[in-house]
Amino acid sequence: MRILIVEDDVQLSEVLTEALTRRQYVVDVARDGRAAWDLIDAIRYDLIVLDVTLPKLNGIQLCQQLRAAEISGPKPDPKHDQGAVPVLMLTARDTVADKILGLDAGADDYVTKPFDLEELMARVRALLRRGSANSALSLSWGQLQLNPSTHEASYADCPLTLTPKEYALLELLVASGRRILSRSGIIEKLWPVGDTPAEETVTSHMRGLRHKLKALGAADDFIETVHGLGYRLK
């Protein structure tokens, strides 16, 4: 899952990025409201963590702009519609009036600074469960089983030991079904903006996944290469 942090406090954004990355989320960071809008306009996020006090375009204005765009924009393909993007608003203001202002702007939750990091992570998980079309307790494809909550995987009831990126890649393949994923599309989904690897990196991860799956009895082409296009599960 991909999360956007919109926070001009560098130290706080780094703490949040580290905490979320450790939990295997893909994280992008914007330091002001306009930069955030450019990212939102280009990338579909599963959650936005949004500070209220921002340069250029504040959090309230950005949230209002986001919700207005969701209402007035073109209707998405219902097969892939995930609804409105959840917004978790952060602010140093803790008055009731400020909370009402944030919620009326379209925020789904509101946390005041300073906050407990573990509580914030719990709120993140709750919003992702509420907003995700893939919030099932498990994902499966044949004998492959994935648990999105614990990031555990198994094949034929045998534990499948994966790196965080391998798990994220396998989860993306299962969630996509028979839809072909290009290497560039996989990179856009699973790597942060500004940390884009070469497409050969995807090939290397696929090779590692196939080796681990084959060791547990999966067919050589369990992950199918569609030549010239990309990958999908068979």
Phi, psi and omega per residue, in radians:
M1 nan 2.614 -3.035
R2 -1.999 2.268 -3.090
I3 -2.154 2.412 3.045
L4 -1.861 2.187 3.019
I5 -1.765 2.153 3.098
V6 -1.985 1.750 -2.986
E7 -2.722 2.203 -3.124
D8 -1.573 -0.116 3.038
D9 -1.431 1.867 -3.031
V10 -1.063 -0.770 -3.099
Q11 -1.103 -0.780 -3.135
L12 -1.148 -0.731 -3.134
S13 -1.130 -0.595 3.111
E14 -1.204 -0.684 3.095
V15 -1.097 -0.800 -3.141
L16 -1.139 -0.729 3.130
T17 -1.073 -0.787 3.132
E18 -1.082 -0.775 -3.114
A19 -1.124 -0.737 -3.112
L20 -1.286 -0.688 3.116
T21 -1.114 -0.670 3.107
R22 -1.078 -0.478 3.097
R23 -1.616 0.250 2.982
Q24 1.267 0.449 2.978
Y25 -1.569 2.627 2.990
V26 -1.534 2.213 -2.990
V27 -2.147 2.249 2.948
D28 -1.958 2.689 -3.103
V29 -2.264 2.370 3.002
A30 -2.170 2.464 -3.070
R31 -1.667 -0.212 3.118
D32 -2.569 2.931 -3.040
G33 -1.142 -0.654 -3.122
R34 -1.213 -0.713 3.090
A35 -1.108 -0.665 3.104
A36 -1.101 -0.754 -3.126
W37 -1.091 -0.662 3.113
D38 -1.072 -0.699 3.116
L39 -1.210 -0.754 -3.141
I40 -1.090 -0.613 -3.128
D41 -1.221 -0.406 -3.052
A42 -1.815 -0.428 -2.990
I43 -2.257 2.448 3.054
R44 -1.529 2.010 3.141
Y45 -1.732 2.627 3.068
D46 -1.504 -0.373 3.133
L47 -2.812 2.535 3.033
I48 -2.115 2.155 3.031
V49 -1.733 1.993 -2.860
L50 -2.179 2.074 3.036
D51 -1.324 2.579 -3.138
V52 -1.347 -0.812 -3.046
T53 -1.574 1.779 -3.097
L54 -2.320 2.631 3.030
P55 -1.298 2.729 3.025
K56 1.278 -0.849 3.097
L57 -2.625 1.988 -3.037
N58 -1.311 2.979 -3.034
G59 -1.091 -0.658 3.116
I60 -1.105 -0.832 -3.142
Q61 -1.098 -0.729 -3.134
L62 -1.117 -0.757 -3.141
C63 -1.120 -0.748 3.097
Q64 -1.068 -0.735 -3.141
Q65 -1.124 -0.717 3.119
L66 -1.083 -0.847 -3.106
R67 -1.157 -0.640 3.099
A68 -1.115 -0.697 3.138
A69 -1.173 -0.644 3.136
E70 -1.154 -0.600 -3.121
I71 -1.339 -0.762 -3.014
S72 -1.611 -0.223 -3.079
G73 -1.250 3.037 3.128
P74 -1.100 2.561 3.141
K75 -1.208 2.247 -3.128
P76 -1.293 2.883 3.027
D77 -1.090 2.102 -3.073
P78 -1.069 -0.386 3.118
K79 -1.194 -0.460 -3.071
H80 -2.110 0.189 -3.128
D81 -1.206 2.198 3.098
Q82 -1.885 0.099 -3.129
G83 1.317 -2.917 -3.123
A84 -1.183 2.518 3.107
V85 -1.279 2.201 3.105
P86 -1.116 2.467 3.124
V87 -2.164 2.166 3.030
L88 -1.848 1.989 -3.036
M89 -1.653 2.350 3.103
L90 -1.956 2.407 3.106
T91 -2.769 2.680 3.044
A92 -1.485 -0.139 -3.132
R93 -1.558 2.211 -3.042
D94 -2.090 0.328 3.110
T95 -1.382 2.726 3.126
V96 -1.061 -0.692 -3.122
A97 -1.080 -0.683 3.131
D98 -1.183 -0.683 3.106
K99 -1.116 -0.751 3.118
I100 -1.079 -0.708 3.123
L101 -1.052 -0.772 -3.139
G102 -1.164 -0.770 -3.141
L103 -1.185 -0.662 3.094
D104 -1.170 -0.455 3.099
A105 -1.279 -0.256 3.102
G106 2.092 0.081 3.106
A107 -1.201 2.583 3.125
D108 -1.627 -0.425 3.107
D109 -2.647 2.836 -2.985
Y110 -2.507 2.113 -3.108
V111 -2.177 2.323 -3.140
T112 -1.690 2.547 3.084
K113 -1.531 2.577 -0.150
P114 -1.282 2.676 -3.108
F115 -2.270 2.809 3.055
D116 -1.421 2.224 -3.032
L117 -1.080 -0.712 -3.121
E118 -1.171 -0.635 3.070
E119 -1.125 -0.721 3.108
L120 -1.074 -0.731 3.123
M121 -1.100 -0.633 3.098
A122 -1.144 -0.682 3.101
R123 -1.172 -0.659 3.072
V124 -1.040 -0.843 -3.138
R125 -1.065 -0.714 -3.134
A126 -1.111 -0.756 3.132
L127 -1.183 -0.643 3.114
L128 -1.173 -0.672 3.088
R129 -1.121 -0.699 -3.125
R130 -1.225 -0.645 -2.999
G131 -1.660 -0.216 -3.026
S132 -1.586 2.424 3.029
A133 -1.321 -0.250 -3.113
N134 -1.939 0.773 -3.054
S135 -1.585 0.290 3.131
A136 -1.093 2.699 3.141
L137 -1.169 -0.449 3.117
S138 -2.613 2.767 3.048
L139 -2.157 2.529 -3.113
S140 -2.510 2.693 3.033
W141 -2.617 1.805 -3.039
G142 1.089 -2.179 -3.141
Q143 -1.540 0.039 3.113
L144 -1.515 2.285 3.109
Q145 -2.218 2.313 3.094
L146 -2.175 2.492 3.058
N147 -2.016 1.781 -3.092
P148 -1.111 -0.410 -3.117
S149 -1.299 -0.661 -3.090
T150 -1.870 -0.128 -3.092
H151 1.030 0.634 3.071
E152 -1.794 2.612 -3.121
A153 -2.401 2.658 3.068
S154 -2.579 2.720 3.044
Y155 -2.345 2.227 -3.092
A156 0.947 0.700 3.114
D157 1.175 0.196 3.067
C158 -1.822 2.348 -3.142
P159 -1.013 2.408 3.125
L160 -1.951 1.933 -3.090
T161 -1.478 2.038 -3.045
L162 -2.226 2.645 2.932
T163 -1.286 2.813 3.100
P164 -0.941 -0.714 -3.122
K165 -1.238 -0.635 3.084
E166 -1.118 -0.732 3.108
Y167 -1.088 -0.815 -3.130
A168 -1.042 -0.684 3.140
L169 -1.168 -0.757 3.140
L170 -1.175 -0.681 3.097
E171 -1.095 -0.709 3.108
L172 -1.102 -0.727 3.123
L173 -1.104 -0.786 -3.132
V174 -1.135 -0.778 -3.126
A175 -1.131 -0.455 -3.105
S176 -1.497 -0.192 3.119
G177 1.090 -2.249 -3.113
R178 -1.569 0.072 3.127
R179 -1.236 2.324 -3.124
I180 -1.337 2.315 3.107
L181 -1.910 2.109 3.075
S182 -1.331 2.808 3.111
R183 -1.109 -0.702 3.116
S184 -1.159 -0.647 3.105
G185 -1.155 -0.672 3.091
I186 -1.113 -0.741 3.122
I187 -1.075 -0.745 3.124
E188 -1.070 -0.589 -3.111
K189 -1.396 -0.621 -2.904
L190 -1.971 -0.086 3.102
W191 -2.116 2.498 3.125
P192 -1.158 2.716 3.029
V193 -1.064 2.339 -3.135
G194 1.556 -0.071 3.123
D195 -2.226 0.786 -3.021
T196 -1.456 2.082 3.129
P197 -1.482 3.022 3.009
A198 -1.230 2.687 -3.108
E199 -1.099 -0.412 3.104
E200 -1.100 -0.411 3.091
T201 -1.087 -0.705 3.090
V202 -1.095 -0.760 3.119
T203 -1.023 -0.718 3.138
S204 -1.129 -0.751 3.111
H205 -1.121 -0.700 3.112
M206 -1.077 -0.726 3.127
R207 -1.065 -0.749 3.117
G208 -1.146 -0.716 3.107
L209 -1.090 -0.801 -3.137
R210 -1.066 -0.713 3.140
H211 -1.083 -0.767 -3.108
K212 -1.228 -0.665 3.108
L213 -1.186 -0.735 3.138
K214 -1.088 -0.621 3.132
A215 -1.106 -0.386 3.120
L216 -1.776 0.144 3.037
G217 1.845 0.046 3.130
A218 -1.277 2.678 3.107
A219 -1.169 2.719 3.141
D220 -0.998 -0.625 -3.090
D221 -1.800 0.477 3.052
F222 -0.960 -0.747 2.925
I223 -1.713 1.944 -3.018
E224 -1.579 2.333 3.004
T225 -1.611 2.089 3.044
V226 -1.707 1.794 -2.940
H227 -1.003 2.256 -3.133
G228 1.464 -0.128 -3.089
L229 -2.121 -0.902 -3.120
G230 2.741 -2.454 -3.009
Y231 -2.294 2.699 2.981
R232 -2.795 2.888 3.069
L233 -1.444 2.506 -3.120
K234 -1.669 nan nan
